[in-house]
Amino acid sequence: MLGLAKAGSGSGRRVRRVGLASATLLLAKGAFGLTHPVVSLLCAGTEPGAPTACLAYANAFRSVTYPVRWVAPEQWRGAPGEVVVVPGTEVGKLSSEVRTRLVAFVEAGGDLVTALDTSLARALGLEFAETSIAVTGTRDAAAPGLSIRWRVPAQVRPFTVPQNGKVFSWTEARAYPLVAAFRRGHGDVLFLGVELDDQNPLGTSRFPFFLQAVGSAFEVSPPLASSRLVFYADLGDHNGHDPEAIAAAWWRRGIREVHVGTWDAFEAKWELYERLIAACHRRGILVYAWFELPEVTRPFWDAHPEWREKTASGADAHVDWRRLMALSIPECFEAVARWANDLLLRFDWDGADLAEVYFESPMGLEQPEVFTPMNSVVREAFRARSGFDPKDLFDERSPRFFERDPAALESFFSYRRDAAVDLHERLLGVIAGVRERKPHLDVVLTLVDALYDTSMRDRLGIDTQRIVSLGARFPFELQVEDPFTLWVLGPERYAKIAADYARIVPPGQRLAVDVNVVPRGGDVRPTAQQTGLELYRLVAEARRSFPRVCLYSEATVYPQDGALLPSALAATASIAPSGAHEAIVESDGTVELSTGAGSVAVRLDGRNWPAVHGGDMLLPRGRHVVEWEEGTGLSSRLRLLGITGVLLDANAESGALSVRYASPARVFVLLPFRPGRTEVDGKPLALAVAQSDPGFVLCAPAGEHVLIIAP
């Protein structure tokens, strides 16, 4: 098992005794094996076709990279460095010998998760009421003010929490505990009054913060993480905040790329943008300009009422939060193009995100007050093309009324799709012009999906195939945004969306997905906004389906979700213990492995590895054998602390650090020393260096390169 601590090592960590059969083992709680345990799930049979309750536990743990072993109960003997999970519905299948071993395991220092009023629960000392109660929802210590409602009520036998216990979840009125931890002998038990989930194999129906309870009860955390979170940010959520404080908070949360809204980018706030970008760069955070055209800025809207888009009702198009400008008016487009060009040149952006360039509205034709475009230029152009005024489509007295003449409606839908493609082409051309002067500028095109929910093709005017084809002339990362109509669906939707795009994008097209974390309308359960297990599963499945995941937004994600998000983002990685301080780690990207120790020396595939910070290590893409031992190892100066690109390899020798990486954007490299000499692909090249709390940040060029850095 991972991380067996040596007795008498003097680490000062709490020591737990685990004695099974004839063996007695001393385990340090902070050693790797117990800080990041293997989860042993005791369920009869095999995983394919297993009961929902068993699958729910397995999927919950796997969503944040805990390794899960499916163990036949009769074969389980107990081992250090594991958390044992026994669903309540499986207890009746256990022999008395196995139940006895489980109790002994806990009393000797083991960690156990179980549920329901069973012989095992009673043997562990729990007492239950004689009658059951109906439970329809919970309150949780992780988010006391959040209403958690169950779609299917459950019958629960109330239980008494031992005096040394801690309650994590209660019934809605806090009358009865539902999830609690308590000590039994030298070990800990996390008990659920009802199964984690017997309705949904993903485990998301009842207890969103189950994993937080596991972490608190057993002092454990997932082994792997990807501190490369990408978020959208609206500066309106930070009014009056110091840019240094904003950037520092983002860095602490593991955010390494942020797409900042440009609708506040007018002269009065230029200093704010300049200071924020500089503060982010000093911490190794990439900053992209997030355009929401045809929204420009509030001053632009106020200054040009003649250029405002019109809805089918004739009103100015202030739809939802966006104030839409009529980019089909030539003078308006030219003014917006100049604004965007100047904005991208004025500030030190790392990229540009052209997002949601579409016509309103996803709500459909039944709301003419939000349907666009209907400005005078559009009406005249369409009249010349089709022979009638598109406003007639919304006039119930007209023979062209959309419910009466579907062919006329389709002709306008076709016009809107053509216009949207043209807008994308012209706006990408503006950014391409900037890239001639700033070739490092990465480009992201965020497109609302119209392949899964095909109604978006007409509602928003999206011709996916034609817009994607623009990438041949204007290279960009295509970031797919699932529309609000899909937000109530499960995380499996991302695999389907990815498959849809794989069929139409050309080879080499970069793909990403935008996950919206916001309150959802309707009767959505267990919570209105994705949080806890549902959110982790969404991010994990999104990452399994797409190479990159961007979250909206850094202000809407609940604070209680922050700690485990990096592990959910590492869902494509796996770890297999292979020794006391050894593991096999496989990943398609860069991941962090935390050992739980204060400082370690690391060997990767048999050679010294310099990407180490304290007890944490940064691992490159691929399959690797990792070994570590406590100690400083390599020179404390020649280390790599972090990198925004994909790490391919690293080495420290001859007084210099060598880093091989790949990235479509320029790269920030975090170091514990100030670089004195730098080379890129064997050629000396002076690179910008900044200093802040995390260390020294070196800015390296985009692409795949070998970087040599010497103090």
PEQUILIN-V314611 format. One record per residue. RES is the residue in one letter. OMEGA is omega in radians with two decimals (NA if undefined). Layout:
# PEQUILIN-V314611
[[RES:OMEGA] [RES:OMEGA]]
This chain:
# PEQUILIN-V314611
[[M:-3.10] [L:2.83] [G:3.05] [L:-3.12] [A:3.13] [K:3.09] [A:3.11] [G:-3.12] [S:3.11] [G:-3.11] [S:-3.14] [G:3.13] [R:3.10] [R:-3.10] [V:3.14] [R:-3.11] [R:3.08] [V:-3.13] [G:3.13] [L:-3.08] [A:-3.09] [S:-3.06] [A:3.03] [T:-3.06] [L:3.03] [L:-3.09] [L:3.02] [A:-3.11] [K:-3.10] [G:3.11] [A:-2.97] [F:-3.04] [G:-3.13] [L:3.04] [T:3.13] [H:-2.96] [P:2.84] [V:3.12] [V:3.09] [S:-3.09] [L:-3.10] [L:3.13] [C:3.12] [A:3.11] [G:-3.11] [T:-3.05] [E:3.09] [P:-3.14] [G:-3.11] [A:3.10] [P:-3.12] [T:-3.10] [A:3.11] [C:-3.12] [L:-3.12] [A:3.12] [Y:-3.12] [A:-3.10] [N:3.11] [A:-3.13] [F:-3.09] [R:-3.11] [S:3.11] [V:2.96] [T:2.99] [Y:3.05] [P:-3.08] [V:3.03] [R:3.08] [W:-2.98] [V:3.00] [A:-3.02] [P:-3.09] [E:-3.14] [Q:-3.10] [W:3.12] [R:-3.12] [G:-3.12] [A:3.06] [P:3.09] [G:3.10] [E:2.92] [V:-3.11] [V:3.12] [V:3.09] [V:3.08] [P:-3.12] [G:-3.13] [T:3.13] [E:-3.05] [V:-3.13] [G:3.13] [K:-3.08] [L:3.01] [S:3.11] [S:3.12] [E:3.13] [V:3.12] [R:3.11] [T:3.12] [R:3.13] [L:3.12] [V:3.12] [A:3.11] [F:-3.14] [V:-3.09] [E:3.13] [A:3.08] [G:-3.11] [G:3.12] [D:-3.05] [L:2.98] [V:3.05] [T:-3.03] [A:3.01] [L:3.06] [D:-3.09] [T:3.08] [S:3.11] [L:3.13] [A:3.14] [R:3.10] [A:3.10] [L:3.03] [G:-3.13] [L:3.07] [E:-3.03] [F:3.04] [A:-3.10] [E:-3.11] [T:-3.13] [S:3.04] [I:3.08] [A:-3.13] [V:-3.12] [T:-3.13] [G:-3.05] [T:2.86] [R:-3.02] [D:3.14] [A:3.14] [A:-3.14] [A:-2.98] [P:-3.09] [G:-3.04] [L:3.08] [S:3.13] [I:-3.03] [R:-3.14] [W:3.11] [R:-3.14] [V:3.11] [P:-3.14] [A:3.03] [Q:-3.06] [V:3.05] [R:-3.14] [P:-3.13] [F:3.13] [T:3.14] [V:3.09] [P:-3.05] [Q:-3.13] [N:-3.03] [G:3.09] [K:-3.11] [V:3.11] [F:-3.08] [S:-3.14] [W:2.91] [T:-2.98] [E:3.13] [A:-3.11] [R:-3.14] [A:-3.06] [Y:3.05] [P:3.08] [L:3.09] [V:-3.11] [A:3.07] [A:3.09] [F:3.11] [R:3.01] [R:-3.03] [G:3.12] [H:-3.05] [G:-3.09] [D:3.09] [V:2.95] [L:-3.02] [F:3.09] [L:3.13] [G:3.07] [V:-3.11] [E:3.06] [L:3.11] [D:3.00] [D:3.11] [Q:-3.02] [N:-3.12] [P:3.09] [L:3.06] [G:-2.98] [T:-2.95] [S:-2.92] [R:-2.97] [F:-3.08] [P:-3.01] [F:3.08] [F:-3.09] [L:3.04] [Q:3.10] [A:3.09] [V:-3.12] [G:-3.13] [S:-3.08] [A:-3.02] [F:-3.10] [E:-3.11] [V:3.07] [S:3.14] [P:-3.08] [P:-3.02] [L:3.10] [A:3.02] [S:-3.14] [S:3.11] [R:-3.13] [L:3.08] [V:-3.07] [F:2.86] [Y:3.13] [A:3.05] [D:-3.09] [L:3.04] [G:3.08] [D:-3.09] [H:-3.13] [N:3.10] [G:-3.12] [H:3.12] [D:-3.13] [P:3.11] [E:3.14] [A:3.11] [I:-3.11] [A:-3.14] [A:3.12] [A:3.10] [W:-3.11] [W:-3.14] [R:3.14] [R:-3.13] [G:3.11] [I:-3.14] [R:3.04] [E:-3.11] [V:3.10] [H:-2.98] [V:-3.13] [G:-3.08] [T:-3.08] [W:3.01] [D:-3.04] [A:2.99] [F:-2.90] [E:-3.09] [A:-3.10] [K:-3.14] [W:-3.12] [E:3.12] [L:3.13] [Y:-3.11] [E:-3.12] [R:-3.12] [L:3.14] [I:3.13] [A:3.14] [A:3.09] [C:-3.11] [H:3.11] [R:3.13] [R:3.11] [G:3.11] [I:3.07] [L:-3.12] [V:3.12] [Y:3.03] [A:-3.10] [W:3.12] [F:3.07] [E:3.14] [L:0.29] [P:2.87] [E:3.12] [V:3.03] [T:3.10] [R:3.07] [P:3.11] [F:3.10] [W:-3.10] [D:-3.05] [A:-3.02] [H:3.09] [P:-3.14] [E:-3.12] [W:-3.12] [R:3.05] [E:3.11] [K:3.05] [T:-3.13] [A:3.09] [S:3.14] [G:-3.10] [A:2.99] [D:-3.00] [A:2.95] [H:-3.00] [V:-3.05] [D:-3.12] [W:-3.02] [R:3.01] [R:-2.90] [L:3.06] [M:-3.08] [A:-3.09] [L:3.06] [S:3.02] [I:-3.01] [P:-3.11] [E:3.11] [C:-3.14] [F:-3.12] [E:3.12] [A:3.12] [V:3.12] [A:3.11] [R:3.12] [W:-3.12] [A:3.12] [N:-3.12] [D:-3.13] [L:-3.12] [L:3.12] [L:-3.06] [R:-3.02] [F:-3.05] [D:3.13] [W:3.02] [D:3.14] [G:3.10] [A:3.14] [D:3.10] [L:-2.92] [A:2.92] [E:3.03] [V:-3.11] [Y:3.08] [F:3.13] [E:0.29] [S:3.06] [P:3.14] [M:3.06] [G:-3.03] [L:-3.04] [E:3.14] [Q:-3.11] [P:-3.13] [E:3.08] [V:-3.10] [F:3.13] [T:0.02] [P:3.11] [M:3.07] [N:-3.01] [S:-3.13] [V:3.11] [V:-3.09] [R:-3.13] [E:-3.14] [A:-3.14] [F:3.10] [R:3.12] [A:-3.10] [R:-2.98] [S:3.02] [G:3.07] [F:-3.13] [D:-3.11] [P:3.09] [K:3.12] [D:3.14] [L:-3.10] [F:3.10] [D:-3.07] [E:3.14] [R:-3.06] [S:3.03] [P:3.12] [R:-3.14] [F:-2.93] [F:3.12] [E:-3.06] [R:-3.03] [D:-3.11] [P:3.12] [A:3.10] [A:3.12] [L:-3.14] [E:3.13] [S:3.10] [F:3.04] [F:3.14] [S:3.10] [Y:-3.13] [R:3.11] [R:3.10] [D:-3.12] [A:3.14] [A:3.08] [V:3.13] [D:3.11] [L:3.10] [H:-3.10] [E:-3.10] [R:-3.14] [L:3.04] [L:3.08] [G:3.09] [V:-3.14] [I:3.11] [A:3.09] [G:3.09] [V:-3.09] [R:3.06] [E:3.11] [R:3.12] [K:-3.04] [P:3.13] [H:-3.01] [L:3.07] [D:-3.10] [V:3.05] [V:3.03] [L:-3.12] [T:-3.00] [L:3.06] [V:-3.08] [D:3.06] [A:3.11] [L:3.10] [Y:3.04] [D:-3.02] [T:3.11] [S:-3.13] [M:3.10] [R:-3.13] [D:-3.09] [R:-3.08] [L:-3.14] [G:-3.05] [I:2.99] [D:-2.98] [T:-3.06] [Q:-3.10] [R:3.11] [I:3.11] [V:-3.10] [S:3.11] [L:3.12] [G:3.10] [A:3.13] [R:-3.09] [F:-3.07] [P:3.12] [F:2.94] [E:3.11] [L:3.14] [Q:-3.06] [V:3.09] [E:3.11] [D:-3.08] [P:-3.07] [F:-3.13] [T:-3.12] [L:-2.99] [W:3.13] [V:-3.14] [L:-3.12] [G:-3.10] [P:3.14] [E:3.14] [R:-3.08] [Y:3.09] [A:3.13] [K:3.13] [I:3.14] [A:3.14] [A:3.10] [D:-3.09] [Y:3.10] [A:-3.12] [R:-3.02] [I:-3.09] [V:3.12] [P:3.09] [P:3.11] [G:3.12] [Q:3.10] [R:-3.12] [L:3.05] [A:3.11] [V:3.11] [D:3.13] [V:-3.13] [N:3.13] [V:-3.04] [V:3.03] [P:-3.13] [R:3.12] [G:3.10] [G:-3.09] [D:-3.11] [V:-3.11] [R:0.17] [P:3.13] [T:-3.14] [A:3.09] [Q:3.12] [Q:3.12] [T:3.09] [G:-3.05] [L:3.13] [E:-3.14] [L:-3.13] [Y:3.13] [R:3.09] [L:-3.10] [V:3.14] [A:-3.12] [E:3.07] [A:-3.14] [R:3.09] [R:-3.07] [S:-3.07] [F:3.12] [P:-3.12] [R:3.13] [V:3.06] [C:-3.07] [L:2.96] [Y:-0.07] [S:-3.14] [E:3.14] [A:-3.08] [T:3.11] [V:-3.11] [Y:-3.13] [P:-3.08] [Q:-3.13] [D:-2.98] [G:-3.01] [A:-3.06] [L:3.14] [L:3.12] [P:3.11] [S:3.05] [A:3.14] [L:3.11] [A:-3.01] [A:3.12] [T:3.13] [A:3.10] [S:3.11] [I:3.12] [A:3.10] [P:3.12] [S:3.12] [G:-3.09] [A:3.09] [H:-3.06] [E:3.11] [A:2.98] [I:-3.12] [V:3.13] [E:-3.11] [S:3.06] [D:3.11] [G:3.12] [T:3.11] [V:3.04] [E:3.04] [L:3.12] [S:-3.11] [T:-3.07] [G:3.12] [A:3.14] [G:-3.13] [S:-3.11] [V:2.91] [A:-2.97] [V:2.95] [R:3.13] [L:-3.12] [D:3.04] [G:3.13] [R:3.14] [N:-3.06] [W:-3.02] [P:-3.08] [A:-3.04] [V:3.07] [H:-3.08] [G:3.11] [G:-3.12] [D:3.12] [M:3.10] [L:-3.04] [L:-3.10] [P:3.08] [R:3.09] [G:3.14] [R:-3.02] [H:2.98] [V:-3.08] [V:3.07] [E:3.14] [W:3.01] [E:-3.10] [E:-3.11] [G:-3.06] [T:3.08] [G:-3.08] [L:3.04] [S:-3.09] [S:-3.13] [R:-3.03] [L:-3.14] [R:3.03] [L:-3.09] [L:-3.12] [G:3.13] [I:-3.12] [T:3.11] [G:3.07] [V:3.13] [L:3.14] [L:3.12] [D:3.07] [A:-3.13] [N:3.08] [A:3.14] [E:3.12] [S:3.06] [G:-3.12] [A:3.09] [L:3.11] [S:-3.11] [V:3.03] [R:-3.03] [Y:3.05] [A:3.13] [S:3.05] [P:3.10] [A:3.04] [R:-2.91] [V:3.00] [F:-3.13] [V:-3.10] [L:-3.03] [L:3.06] [P:-3.11] [F:3.07] [R:3.14] [P:3.06] [G:-3.14] [R:3.13] [T:3.05] [E:3.04] [V:-3.12] [D:3.06] [G:-3.12] [K:3.10] [P:-3.13] [L:3.11] [A:-3.12] [L:-3.13] [A:3.13] [V:3.06] [A:-3.14] [Q:3.03] [S:-3.06] [D:-3.10] [P:-3.09] [G:3.11] [F:-3.09] [V:3.14] [L:3.13] [C:-3.07] [A:-3.04] [P:3.07] [A:3.12] [G:3.04] [E:-3.02] [H:2.94] [V:-3.08] [L:3.07] [I:-3.09] [I:3.10] [A:3.10] [P:NA]]
